[in-house]
Structure formats: structure tokens, C-alpha cells
């Protein structure tokens, strides 16, 4: 629930963020989170505290889609209207729900469209009926851990959008009812979205997969010997032998779907980087031929060498996590399934070029990725990967597609339209 707007509360929220670099967007996000909108009375308060003009504040508020200027309804309902979801029938959903929902463009769940989001909870394969049913529904969140047979249920937003949380709860409840010991691991998705929720059980022969599993399937799976990898109509055999996986050589996604994303891994890359001088790291990356994952495929080593050789009092590593093109969700899959790979890479890049601060510019349409990254950064600080000599901040966008372009992203990072 949002608080009613008051000048004193707004001023407190503004002052909590005013000393951050490019503070305007973090301030506006804080006000949105507190009140649900940006009241007209907040604009002069922001301008005064940040020492900028009211016109600058208003320009930013009016430019970004996420910053509404009128009080919100009881629930925030969004339906994706991007191309992939159009192909899956979002127009029919929007026609039926009418003014109950607002249009957004790409929620990064293209394989499970039509996609929607209700109060920050991503939904896949929605109909008007399922969308209305989701409004106000609280979702139980089973704890990680326990002891016993290890069972994997993805906490990736795509899997969650089609019921993975309900499956996890049902698994825990059914195991308890039968007096069976289960260790629940919330992994990322392996990317086979047509099989989500994909449940895996650790056996002596390897991980055995079942999918797509619904909460209603859980009792039958236990009857069939789920914890021993027993045969069932949803059984897919050993995960690594499923044809789609067996034909792949995974590099960037090697750990996605395999590990608990919030278990700090062995940081072998960072350990090796600490043994090398910055120029040696850059030379190694140059010789490797590593390229960026964007469409241009720009050589990473050239970019790093340029920054290393440029004198500056302060250098930054900026990660562009504002993928907004329909059908593009590779960054989301990585951030939710293996966030430490990103954090470790930024840490190595920081050492290589002499940067002491990193920013991850994350699109606001990825609330699940945001939560995972924030927790991973907290754990990385505790583990010593991040600290006073190099730290990382997640900076949320506010619904502007253009911010996926480099120069627009940097403008936004500085708090501008």
C-alpha cells in the first residue's frame, strides 16, 4: 500500500538519495515506491534539494513512462503489447480487460506470451480471466534449503510466470505430508521455456527432469517415485541428455539452471586477475578475441585498452542491462540465473581499466532481476568481491526504450531525460 503524499515525507525520501551521482532518477523512483506517483508539489521540493530547475525535474518526470503524476489505483496491471506478445494474442487480452490494464512494451518473457505483470509479479500465457484472478493474489514463497534429496525448482521470472512458485510450495507441502526429507534449491532457468516449470531431482545417475509441472501434478509425481527419479508421463530423463541440451556447448550460460544463483561460487577469474597487472589483463582479453554480446560485436579488449590509456580522476564500468527489443531476454536470463558471473566480470574490468565504481543500468520491467542482483551484490560485499576499492550500484531505468542506446543510457544514468 502507498502512503498519502506529504511534503515532509517527500523531503525525507529526497534527502535519502540526494547525494548519489545522478540522483534525480533514484529520487523519483523512491517517491514512486512511497506514494505511487509524483505529486506536483514534489517537483519544487526536488528542484530545491538537488539544486536544479523545476523545468529540469518536470522534463524528466514527463519523459519517462514509469513516472505517473496522478494517484494510482489499488493494483498496477500491465500487459505486454510488443511484437512477440502480439503474435501470441495480447490484443485479445487487452480488448477484454480494457482500462483495467496499461500497455507496456516487452517484459522479457517473450517465449511465454502473452505476458503481463501485476504489482511486480510477472505472468505468462495470460488470458483476461487469469489476469483478473492474479490481481490481489498473494504468492507464498517457500524457503530455500532443508536437508534430504535435492530438488530444483527455478526461481527465474519466466518459470515463476507460469506457476513455479506454486509448484515449489506444493513440493514442500507434499514432502512434509509424507514425512520425506527434501532440500529445495531455487535455480535459474536453463532456457527451455516450453518445459517450465522444469523440476529436477538429483540422483546417483545425475539430475532427472520433469516438465512442464503444475502444482496439481506434484502428488502424482511423488506417487511415481519423484525423489528416486521414477518414471512419469512428465518425465524427461536425465536433463543433460535431453536432445535440446545435449547438442549445446554452453559458455556464458554454463551455470544457468545448474546452480543456486545466490550461492557465491568460486571466483576463479577474479583470483587470476589479482595476480596480473591491468595492462596484462587487457592484453589477455585482446588476444582472446572476446567480443561484446550486442549486435555490433565490438572487440572487448579494444574498449578496455582505450579506457586504460585514458587519464581520468574517476573511471566507471557501466553495464547496459536495458535490453528492450522484443524477443531479447538473454541478459535477464543471466542476471537471474548467474548474477555473480556479471559481478565478477565487472570487477575484473574495473581492475583492468582503473575504475573504482560500477553501474548496472537495469530496465524497470525486470523486477525479479532487480531483486536477484541486489541480493547478489549484498553477498558479494560480504564475500570481499566488492568493497571500498570497487563497488557496484544498480540504477533502474523508468520505461524509456531509447535508453538501451549507449549515449541515451549515460544521459539517463546522470539523471537526465
C-alpha positions as CSV (number, residue, x, y, z in Angstrom):
1,X,0.0,0.0,0.0
2,X,1.2,3.5,-0.8
3,X,1.3,6.3,1.7
4,X,-0.7,9.6,1.2
5,X,1.5,12.3,-0.2
6,X,3.0,14.8,2.3
7,X,5.8,17.4,1.9
8,X,7.7,16.2,5.0
9,X,7.7,12.6,3.9
10,X,8.7,13.5,0.3
11,X,11.5,15.7,1.6
12,X,12.8,12.8,3.8
13,X,12.8,10.5,0.7
14,X,14.6,13.1,-1.4
15,X,17.3,13.6,1.2
16,X,18.0,9.9,1.4
17,X,19.1,9.9,-2.2
18,X,20.3,13.4,-3.0
19,X,24.0,12.8,-2.6
20,X,24.1,9.9,-5.1
21,X,25.6,10.6,-8.5
22,X,22.8,11.5,-11.0
23,X,20.4,11.5,-8.1
24,X,17.2,12.5,-9.9
25,X,16.1,9.1,-11.2
26,X,16.7,7.4,-7.8
27,X,14.8,10.2,-6.1
28,X,11.8,9.8,-8.4
29,X,11.8,6.0,-8.0
30,X,11.8,6.4,-4.2
31,X,8.8,8.8,-4.4
32,X,7.0,6.4,-6.8
33,X,7.6,3.5,-4.4
34,X,6.4,5.5,-1.4
35,X,3.4,7.3,-2.9
36,X,2.7,5.6,-6.2
37,X,3.0,8.8,-8.2
38,X,4.9,12.1,-8.4
39,X,2.7,14.8,-6.9
40,X,3.0,18.3,-8.5
41,X,4.0,19.5,-5.0
42,X,7.1,17.3,-5.0
43,X,8.6,19.0,-8.1
44,X,9.7,22.2,-6.4
45,X,11.0,20.2,-3.4
46,X,13.1,18.0,-5.6
47,X,14.4,21.1,-7.5
48,X,15.4,22.8,-4.3
49,X,17.1,19.8,-2.7
50,X,19.1,18.9,-5.9
51,X,19.8,22.5,-6.9
52,X,18.3,22.1,-10.4
53,X,15.4,23.9,-12.0
54,X,11.8,22.9,-11.8
55,X,11.7,22.7,-15.6
56,X,14.5,20.0,-15.5
57,X,12.6,18.0,-12.9
58,X,9.3,18.3,-14.8
59,X,11.1,17.4,-18.1
60,X,12.4,14.1,-16.6
61,X,9.1,13.2,-15.0
62,X,7.2,13.7,-18.2
63,X,9.8,12.0,-20.4
64,X,9.9,8.6,-18.6
65,X,6.8,6.4,-19.0
66,X,7.0,4.9,-15.4
67,X,6.7,8.3,-13.6
68,X,2.9,8.9,-13.3
69,X,1.6,12.2,-12.0
70,X,-1.8,11.1,-10.7
71,X,-2.6,8.7,-7.8
72,X,-2.6,5.1,-8.9
73,X,-5.3,2.5,-8.5
74,X,-5.2,-0.3,-5.9
75,X,-3.2,-2.5,-8.3
76,X,-0.8,-2.0,-11.1
77,X,-1.7,-4.2,-14.0
78,X,0.4,-4.2,-17.2
79,X,0.1,-6.2,-20.4
80,X,2.9,-6.5,-22.9
81,X,1.9,-5.2,-26.3
82,X,5.3,-5.8,-28.1
83,X,5.6,-7.9,-31.3
84,X,6.2,-11.3,-29.7
85,X,3.1,-10.9,-27.4
86,X,1.0,-9.6,-30.3
87,X,1.8,-12.9,-32.1
88,X,0.6,-14.7,-29.0
89,X,-2.7,-12.9,-28.6
90,X,-2.2,-9.9,-26.4
91,X,-4.6,-7.8,-28.4
92,X,-7.5,-10.0,-27.4
93,X,-6.4,-9.8,-23.8
94,X,-6.2,-6.0,-23.9
95,X,-9.6,-5.8,-25.7
96,X,-11.2,-7.8,-22.9
97,X,-9.6,-6.1,-19.9
98,X,-9.9,-2.5,-21.3
99,X,-8.9,0.2,-18.9
100,X,-8.1,-2.3,-16.2
101,X,-4.5,-2.6,-17.6
102,X,-1.9,-0.4,-19.2
103,X,0.3,-1.3,-22.2
104,X,4.0,-1.9,-21.8
105,X,6.5,-3.0,-24.4
106,X,8.5,-6.1,-23.6
107,X,8.6,-7.8,-20.2
108,X,11.4,-10.1,-21.3
109,X,9.0,-13.1,-21.3
110,X,8.5,-13.4,-25.0
111,X,8.6,-17.2,-25.1
112,X,5.7,-17.4,-22.7
113,X,3.5,-14.6,-24.1
114,X,1.1,-13.1,-23.8
115,X,3.0,-11.7,-20.8
116,X,1.6,-9.4,-18.1
117,X,2.7,-8.0,-14.8
118,X,0.5,-7.5,-11.7
119,X,2.0,-5.5,-8.9
120,X,5.5,-6.5,-10.0
121,X,4.7,-10.2,-10.4
122,X,5.3,-11.5,-13.9
123,X,2.7,-13.7,-15.6
124,X,3.0,-15.8,-18.7
125,X,0.4,-17.3,-21.1
126,X,-2.2,-14.9,-19.7
127,X,-5.8,-14.7,-20.6
128,X,-8.2,-12.0,-19.4
129,X,-9.5,-14.4,-16.8
130,X,-6.1,-15.4,-15.4
131,X,-5.0,-11.8,-15.3
132,X,-8.1,-10.8,-13.3
133,X,-7.6,-13.8,-11.0
134,X,-4.0,-12.7,-10.3
135,X,-4.9,-9.3,-9.0
136,X,-4.6,-9.2,-5.3
137,X,-3.5,-12.8,-5.0
138,X,-0.6,-13.3,-2.5
139,X,2.0,-15.8,-3.6
140,X,3.6,-17.9,-0.9
141,X,7.4,-18.2,-1.1
142,X,8.9,-21.4,0.2
143,X,12.2,-21.2,1.9
144,X,15.4,-22.5,0.3
145,X,17.4,-25.2,1.9
146,X,16.4,-28.0,4.2
147,X,18.1,-31.5,4.1
148,X,17.4,-34.6,2.1
149,X,17.0,-35.3,-1.6
150,X,17.9,-32.2,-3.6
151,X,15.1,-30.9,-5.8
152,X,15.5,-28.0,-8.1
153,X,12.6,-25.6,-9.0
154,X,13.5,-22.5,-10.9
155,X,13.0,-19.0,-9.4
156,X,13.7,-17.4,-12.8
157,X,10.9,-14.9,-13.7
158,X,9.8,-16.9,-16.8
159,X,9.3,-20.0,-14.7
160,X,7.6,-18.0,-12.0
161,X,5.2,-16.5,-14.6
162,X,3.7,-20.0,-15.3
163,X,3.5,-21.2,-11.7
164,X,6.9,-22.3,-10.4
165,X,6.3,-20.7,-7.0
166,X,3.1,-22.8,-6.6
167,X,5.0,-25.9,-7.6
168,X,7.7,-25.2,-5.1
169,X,5.1,-24.8,-2.3
170,X,3.3,-27.9,-3.3
171,X,6.5,-29.9,-3.4
172,X,7.5,-28.8,0.1
173,X,3.9,-29.5,1.5
174,X,3.7,-32.9,-0.2
175,X,7.1,-34.0,1.1
176,X,6.2,-32.8,4.6
177,X,2.8,-34.7,4.5
178,X,4.7,-37.9,3.5
179,X,7.4,-37.4,6.1
180,X,10.1,-37.2,3.4
181,X,13.2,-35.0,3.6
182,X,13.7,-32.6,0.7
183,X,16.3,-29.9,0.1
184,X,14.7,-27.3,-2.1
185,X,17.1,-25.4,-4.5
186,X,15.8,-22.4,-6.4
187,X,17.9,-22.4,-9.5
188,X,17.7,-20.2,-12.6
189,X,16.1,-21.4,-15.8
190,X,18.0,-23.5,-18.3
191,X,16.2,-21.6,-21.0
192,X,13.8,-24.4,-22.2
193,X,10.8,-22.2,-21.5
194,X,8.3,-24.6,-23.1
195,X,9.2,-27.1,-20.3
196,X,8.8,-24.6,-17.5
197,X,8.2,-25.1,-14.6
198,X,11.0,-27.7,-15.1
199,X,11.6,-29.7,-11.9
200,X,14.8,-31.6,-11.5
201,X,15.8,-34.3,-8.9
202,X,19.4,-35.1,-8.0
203,X,20.0,-38.9,-8.3
204,X,23.2,-41.0,-8.4
205,X,22.9,-41.1,-12.2
206,X,22.6,-37.3,-12.5
207,X,19.7,-34.8,-12.4
208,X,16.4,-36.2,-13.7
209,X,14.0,-33.7,-15.2
210,X,10.2,-33.4,-15.2
211,X,8.2,-30.8,-17.0
212,X,6.2,-28.8,-17.5
213,X,5.0,-29.4,-13.9
214,X,1.9,-27.8,-12.3
215,X,1.1,-27.8,-8.6
216,X,-1.7,-30.3,-9.4
217,X,0.9,-32.8,-10.7
218,X,3.0,-32.9,-7.6
219,X,1.1,-35.6,-5.6
220,X,1.2,-37.9,-8.7
221,X,4.9,-37.3,-9.1
222,X,5.6,-38.4,-5.5
223,X,3.4,-41.5,-6.1
224,X,5.6,-42.3,-9.1
225,X,8.8,-42.0,-7.1
226,X,9.9,-38.5,-7.9
227,X,12.7,-38.5,-5.3
228,X,14.2,-41.6,-6.9
229,X,13.9,-40.2,-10.5
230,X,10.9,-42.5,-11.1
231,X,9.1,-42.8,-14.4
232,X,6.1,-40.5,-15.0
233,X,4.3,-39.0,-18.0
234,X,6.1,-35.7,-17.4
235,X,9.5,-37.4,-17.1
236,X,12.2,-36.2,-19.5
237,X,15.0,-38.4,-18.4
238,X,18.5,-37.1,-17.4
239,X,18.5,-33.4,-18.0
240,X,21.8,-33.3,-19.8
241,X,20.7,-36.0,-22.2
242,X,17.6,-34.1,-23.4
243,X,18.3,-33.5,-27.1
244,X,18.0,-29.7,-26.9
245,X,20.7,-29.6,-24.2
246,X,22.9,-32.4,-25.5
247,X,23.5,-30.5,-28.7
248,X,24.7,-27.3,-27.0
249,X,28.1,-26.1,-25.8
250,X,27.3,-23.5,-23.1
251,X,29.8,-20.8,-22.3
252,X,28.1,-17.7,-20.9
253,X,25.2,-19.7,-19.7
254,X,27.2,-22.7,-18.4
255,X,25.9,-22.3,-14.8
256,X,22.4,-21.0,-15.6
257,X,19.8,-23.5,-14.4
258,X,22.5,-25.6,-12.8
259,X,23.3,-23.6,-9.7
260,X,21.5,-21.7,-7.0
261,X,22.1,-18.1,-8.3
262,X,22.5,-16.8,-4.8
263,X,25.2,-19.2,-3.7
264,X,28.5,-17.4,-4.0
265,X,30.6,-19.5,-6.5
266,X,34.4,-20.0,-6.6
267,X,35.6,-16.7,-8.2
268,X,38.5,-18.2,-10.2
269,X,38.5,-15.4,-12.8
270,X,38.9,-12.7,-10.1
271,X,41.6,-14.6,-8.3
272,X,43.6,-14.9,-11.5
273,X,43.0,-11.2,-12.3
274,X,44.6,-10.2,-9.0
275,X,47.8,-11.9,-10.0
276,X,48.1,-9.7,-13.1
277,X,48.8,-6.1,-13.8
278,X,46.0,-4.1,-15.6
279,X,47.8,-4.0,-18.9
280,X,48.3,-7.7,-18.7
281,X,44.6,-8.3,-18.2
282,X,43.8,-6.1,-21.2
283,X,46.4,-7.9,-23.4
284,X,44.9,-11.2,-22.4
285,X,41.4,-10.1,-23.3
286,X,42.7,-8.6,-26.6
287,X,44.4,-11.9,-27.6
288,X,41.3,-13.9,-26.6
289,X,39.2,-12.2,-29.3
290,X,36.4,-11.7,-26.9
291,X,33.6,-9.5,-28.3
292,X,30.6,-7.8,-26.8
293,X,27.3,-9.6,-26.8
294,X,25.5,-6.8,-28.6
295,X,24.7,-6.7,-32.3
296,X,27.9,-4.8,-33.1
297,X,30.2,-7.5,-31.6
298,X,32.7,-4.8,-30.7
299,X,36.1,-6.3,-29.5
300,X,36.2,-6.1,-25.7
301,X,39.9,-5.7,-25.5
302,X,40.0,-2.6,-27.6
303,X,37.4,-0.9,-25.5
304,X,39.2,-1.8,-22.3
305,X,42.6,-0.7,-23.7
306,X,41.1,2.7,-24.7
307,X,39.8,3.3,-21.2
308,X,43.0,2.1,-19.5
309,X,45.1,4.5,-21.6
310,X,42.8,7.5,-21.0
311,X,43.8,9.6,-18.0
312,X,41.0,10.5,-15.6
313,X,40.4,11.2,-11.9
314,X,37.5,8.8,-11.9
315,X,36.6,5.9,-14.1
316,X,33.4,3.8,-14.2
317,X,32.3,0.5,-15.5
318,X,28.8,0.7,-16.9
319,X,26.8,-2.4,-17.7
320,X,24.0,-1.9,-20.2
321,X,21.2,-4.2,-18.9
322,X,18.4,-2.3,-20.7
323,X,17.6,-4.9,-23.3
324,X,14.2,-3.8,-24.7
325,X,13.9,-5.4,-28.1
326,X,11.1,-7.9,-28.3
327,X,12.4,-11.4,-28.2
328,X,15.6,-10.4,-26.5
329,X,15.9,-11.7,-22.9
330,X,19.4,-13.2,-22.7
331,X,20.6,-10.6,-20.2
332,X,17.6,-11.3,-17.9
333,X,18.3,-15.0,-18.1
334,X,21.9,-14.4,-17.0
335,X,21.2,-11.8,-14.3
336,X,18.6,-14.1,-12.7
337,X,20.4,-17.4,-13.2
338,X,24.1,-16.5,-12.6
339,X,24.4,-12.9,-11.3
340,X,27.9,-13.5,-9.9
341,X,29.2,-14.0,-13.4
342,X,28.3,-10.4,-14.2
343,X,29.6,-9.0,-10.9
344,X,32.9,-10.9,-11.3
345,X,33.3,-9.7,-14.9
346,X,32.7,-6.1,-13.9
347,X,35.2,-6.4,-11.0
348,X,37.8,-7.7,-13.4
349,X,37.0,-5.0,-15.9
350,X,37.4,-2.4,-13.1
351,X,40.9,-3.7,-12.2
352,X,41.9,-3.8,-15.9
353,X,41.0,-0.1,-16.6
354,X,41.4,1.5,-13.2
355,X,37.7,2.0,-12.4
356,X,36.5,2.1,-8.8
357,X,32.8,2.2,-9.4
358,X,30.4,0.2,-11.4
359,X,26.8,0.8,-12.5
360,X,24.3,-1.7,-13.8
361,X,21.6,0.2,-15.7
362,X,18.7,-2.2,-15.4
363,X,15.3,-1.7,-17.1
364,X,12.4,-1.3,-14.7
365,X,10.5,-4.0,-16.4
366,X,12.8,-6.6,-14.7
367,X,11.8,-6.5,-11.0
368,X,12.8,-10.1,-10.5
369,X,16.3,-9.5,-11.9
370,X,16.5,-6.4,-9.7
371,X,15.8,-8.3,-6.6
372,X,18.3,-11.0,-7.5
373,X,21.0,-8.5,-8.4
374,X,20.5,-6.5,-5.2
375,X,20.8,-9.7,-3.0
376,X,23.9,-10.9,-5.0
377,X,25.6,-7.5,-4.6
378,X,25.0,-7.7,-0.8
379,X,26.5,-11.2,-0.7
380,X,29.4,-10.1,-2.9
381,X,30.3,-7.4,-0.5
382,X,30.2,-9.8,2.4
383,X,32.5,-12.2,0.4
384,X,35.0,-9.4,-0.4
385,X,34.4,-9.3,-4.1
386,X,33.0,-5.8,-3.8
387,X,34.1,-3.1,-1.4
388,X,35.8,0.3,-0.9
389,X,38.1,-0.1,-3.9
390,X,35.4,-1.2,-6.3
391,X,31.6,-1.3,-5.7
392,X,28.6,-1.7,-7.9
393,X,25.3,0.1,-7.9
394,X,22.1,-0.9,-9.7
395,X,20.4,2.0,-11.3
396,X,16.8,1.5,-12.5
397,X,15.5,2.9,-15.7
398,X,12.0,4.2,-16.0
399,X,10.4,2.8,-19.1
400,X,12.2,4.6,-21.9
401,X,13.1,2.2,-24.8
402,X,15.7,4.6,-26.1
403,X,17.9,4.1,-23.0
404,X,19.2,0.8,-24.4
405,X,21.3,3.0,-26.7
406,X,24.7,3.9,-25.2
407,X,24.6,7.7,-25.2
408,X,21.0,7.8,-24.0
409,X,21.8,5.3,-21.2
410,X,24.6,7.6,-20.0
411,X,22.3,10.6,-20.1
412,X,19.7,8.7,-18.1
413,X,22.4,7.5,-15.6
414,X,23.2,11.1,-14.9
415,X,19.5,11.8,-14.1
416,X,18.5,13.4,-17.4
417,X,15.8,12.8,-20.0
